[in-house]
Amino acid sequence: MTDLQVGFYNRFFDDGFNSIFGRPRNLVFNCKTKDQMPSFWEKTDDGFKATCRTVGVNPEDVIVSVSDDCIVVKGETKVDNYTYNCSYELPVIEEVLNNIKSIKYKTANGLTFINLEVDLPKRKDIKIEQIK
């Protein structure tokens, strides 16, 4: 091996790919989820919808369940000798959790969309009057 090849070999295996290829720059993503906040909740006409990151996991491998006070999202898929997985809990307040009628979800393009159909009581009309 030449000195150049030895230097390349040492640098490659000591510092890894980032010393050769560098880190990505000028990253721009337009999405509701973030790496440290993998879900985004929003209100719908019949309850709530969560948009969740499940990047690298095939749609058929994503599992949504309920455990204690959480909606659980998890999945695992092997692709090209690598295992991609996700597993996290989305806390839900008891008032909502106790009134869920159905949970429906679908996965596409690395995102899982969870729809909670909730039967929450409607706010009563409040009678307000001035007293003298």
C-alpha positions in Angstrom: 0.0 0.0 0.0 1.3 3.5 -0.8 1.5 6.2 1.8 -1.5 7.9 0.1 -3.6 4.7 0.4 -2.6 4.2 4.0 -3.5 7.8 4.8 -6.8 7.4 3.1 -7.5 4.1 4.9 -6.6 5.5 8.3 -8.6 8.6 7.8 -11.6 6.7 6.5 -11.7 4.2 9.4 -10.6 6.6 12.2 -12.9 9.5 11.3 -15.7 7.8 9.4 -17.6 8.9 6.3 -18.1 12.5 7.6 -14.3 13.2 7.3 -14.4 12.1 3.6 -17.9 13.3 2.5 -18.7 16.0 5.0 -21.9 16.7 6.7 -25.1 17.8 4.9 -25.4 21.6 4.6 -28.3 24.0 3.8 -30.9 21.5 5.0 -34.5 22.6 4.4 -37.4 20.5 5.3 -41.0 21.7 5.3 -42.8 19.4 7.7 -44.8 19.5 10.9 -42.7 17.0 12.7 -39.1 17.4 14.0 -36.5 14.9 15.1 -37.1 15.6 18.8 -40.8 16.1 18.4 -41.9 13.2 16.1 -45.6 14.0 16.2 -47.9 16.9 15.6 -51.5 17.0 16.9 -54.4 19.0 15.4 -58.2 19.2 16.0 -60.6 17.7 13.5 -64.4 17.8 13.2 -64.8 14.5 15.0 -61.7 14.5 17.3 -58.0 14.8 16.8 -55.3 13.8 14.2 -51.7 13.1 14.8 -49.0 13.2 12.1 -46.2 11.0 13.2 -42.7 10.2 11.9 -42.2 6.6 10.9 -39.3 7.1 8.4 -37.8 3.9 7.0 -40.6 1.7 8.3 -42.9 0.0 5.8 -46.6 0.9 6.2 -47.5 -2.8 6.9 -44.9 -2.8 9.7 -46.3 0.2 11.6 -48.3 -0.7 14.7 -50.5 1.8 16.6 -51.9 0.7 20.0 -53.1 2.1 23.3 -51.2 1.6 26.6 -52.1 3.2 29.9 -52.4 6.9 29.1 -50.7 6.9 25.7 -51.1 6.1 22.0 -48.1 3.9 21.1 -46.5 4.1 17.7 -43.9 1.5 16.7 -42.5 -0.4 13.8 -39.5 -2.1 12.4 -38.4 -2.8 8.8 -35.1 -4.3 7.5 -33.9 -2.6 4.3 -30.6 -3.3 2.6 -29.0 -4.9 5.7 -30.1 -2.1 8.0 -32.9 -2.1 10.5 -35.1 1.0 10.6 -37.3 1.3 13.6 -39.3 3.7 15.7 -41.0 3.5 19.0 -42.6 6.2 21.0 -45.6 7.1 23.2 -48.0 10.0 22.7 -49.5 11.0 26.0 -53.3 11.7 25.9 -55.3 13.2 28.7 -57.7 10.9 30.5 -60.8 12.9 29.4 -60.0 12.3 25.7 -58.7 8.7 26.1 -61.8 7.6 28.0 -64.0 9.0 25.2 -62.3 7.6 22.1 -64.8 5.9 19.8 -62.3 4.7 17.2 -58.7 5.0 16.2 -57.8 4.7 12.5 -54.4 5.1 11.0 -52.6 5.0 7.7 -48.9 5.2 6.8 -47.4 6.8 3.7 -44.1 8.4 2.7 -42.5 7.9 6.1 -45.4 9.4 8.1 -48.2 7.8 10.0 -51.5 9.6 10.3 -53.6 8.7 13.3 -57.3 9.8 13.6 -59.0 9.7 16.9 -62.7 9.8 16.7 -63.8 11.2 20.1 -67.2 11.5 21.7 -66.6 14.5 24.0 -69.5 16.2 25.7 -70.5 19.5 24.1 -70.1 22.6 26.2 -73.4 23.7 27.7 -74.8 27.1 27.2 -74.0 29.2 30.2 -76.6 31.6 31.3 -75.0 34.9 32.3 -77.0 37.7 34.0 -76.2 40.8 35.8 -77.6 41.0 39.3 -78.6 44.2 41.0 
